[in-house]
Amino acid sequence: MAALPNLEDWITSSNDALNISLVAPTKSGLQSISTFNPRFTYPIFGEEEKIFGYKGLKINLRYRANDMRPHLKVSHTKVFKPQGDAEPDDIVGILQEGNHLPKVAFVKESDFENGSKQLSNDWTPPGTLHDTFDGPDGKYEIWKGNLADPAVKQLNTRVQILIPLFIEGGSYIGQKPDSDSTELDLSDADRWTLFFLYRKDESELDPSKGSYVFVGYSTIYRFYWFQQPTPPASPSDKWELPAGDLDLSQLPCRTRLSQFLILPPFQGKGCGARLYKSIFQHYHKHAQTQEFTVEDPNEAFDDLRDVCDMEYLRTLPEFNSLRVNTDLAIPKSATIPSLIAGGDKVEEIQRNAKIAPRQFSRVLEMHLMSQLPDSVRPSMDLDKDVPVPTAKDKHQQKIWQLIAKQRLYRHNRDALSQLEPEERIEKLEEVLGGVELANSRILALYERASKRSKAASAKRKPEEDGNEAPSKKAKN
C-alpha cells in the first residue's frame, strides 16, 4: 500500500506565490519595470493566506504599466491528485468568481503580449491632467476623473484588486460589507472622483513621446453636507420647489478620501505626500466642500496625513499664533478657562481649513507640544541632554497636558464615564504617555520632511533662475 501524502507539503503561502509585475513594451518585447509581493491575500485566499494542492506554485499577475491591463498566469511543477475531500484550490476560479480581476486578465498570454505591442504611443491616462511635479526619479503627473467616465471605470476595475492586497481591511468601490455577493453596486458612480498618479518616462519605442508608468491612486467620495439648522424664513407665496434639473454636484458636501495607495516600488520617494497635498489643496479650494475627511486611515497613512496637515496649517498666520496660555492659573476646582491663547479663534480656523474637527485638534495638540521648552518636551531621543525644568517650564507643560487630556476625554467619554474618578484619572495619565510618544514621533517625521522639502527647493531654485546646477555642466 502506498504511503499517504503529507498534506503539509502541498501548502504554499499565497503571499509568497503571488508576484505582481509592472511591464512596459520595448523593441525587444515586454520588459519588467518592477516585481513585488502583496502584503495581504486573506481577502482572496482566506484568513490563513494559504493555497493547497501545488508544488513550485507561481501566480504571476502582470500589469501593462500605463493602462494597467492585467494578465494572470498560474504555473506549478506538481499538482496534488484529489483524494477524498482533499483537492487542489482552483486559483483561477477563486479570482474569477470573486470578481477580483476583469475578464481581460484571463486571456491567452500571447494576446496580452501582442496587444501591448499594438498600444499607441499617444496613449494618455483617463480623465484630465490635474497636476504635475518633479520627483527624485523623474516627472510625475496626476490625472483626475469621475467614476461615471467609462475609461476611469475600466482603470479602476483593473487596479481595484491592489487595494485589499496592500491595505488592511481594504474593499472595492460598491462592495457591500454585509453581503456575500460579489456584485458591485456602482449606482452612485458620479459621486466618486479618482486621482491617478503616473511617472512619465521617455518612451523607448518613440523617444519624442512620453511613456506612462502607473504609480498609485486615490479615491474620493462626496457626501451631502447637512448644514446647521437655522430659524425658518417668513412664509412667502413666492417660494417654489426646485426644478427637476437641479445639479447635485453644486450642493454643499463633505468630501471623504476613501482609498489611497502608492505601489511598493515608488514608496519612500515622497510620492504619497505630493498626491495627498494635491488632493487636499484641490478640495480646500472647492467651494462646495465644507469639510475634508479620511475614511479609517491606517497608521502609515495617518503619519503621512499628520505631517502634511501640519505643514499646511503652519502656513496660516492665525494657526501659528496659537499658544499655550501660560498666563493661566490652574484652579483646583471650578471651570477651567481657555487653555489656549487665541482659543476663541480655533473653531473658525478649523472651519476655514476644512480639516475635520478631531484631526484638527490632534494636529493643534502636536503643534502646541512642539512649543514646549526642551526641558519638558517629550522626545524620541532618549540620549538627548536636556536642561533642568524651571517652575515656568513645568507650568507650561501642565497646561499642555490638560489640553491633551481634554481631547482624549471627549474622544473616549463613553468608556471613561464607566470608571470611578480615580481610575479615570489614572487611565488618562496612562493614555497621555502614549500620546506624548506618538506626537514626538510625528514631529520628528515632520522635521525630516521639512528638511527634505527645503533641500529640494534649494536644488530647484538655480534651475528656476535659469542657472545650471553645479553637478550638471553644459556639454560643448
PyMOL commands that set and color helices and strands:
alter all, ss='L'
color gray80, all
select helices_A, chain A and resi 7-10+14-17+42-45+91-97+103-106+109-118+150-159+162-166+189-191+248-250+264-266+271-285+299-313+317-320+343-353+357-369+391-411+413-416+421-464
alter helices_A, ss='H'
color red, helices_A
select strands_A, chain A and resi 11-13+18-26+29-36+50-52+54-55+58-64+70-75+78-79+128-135+138-146+192-202+210-224+253-262+289-294+323-324+340-341
alter strands_A, ss='S'
color yellow, strands_A
deselect
rebuild
show_as cartoon
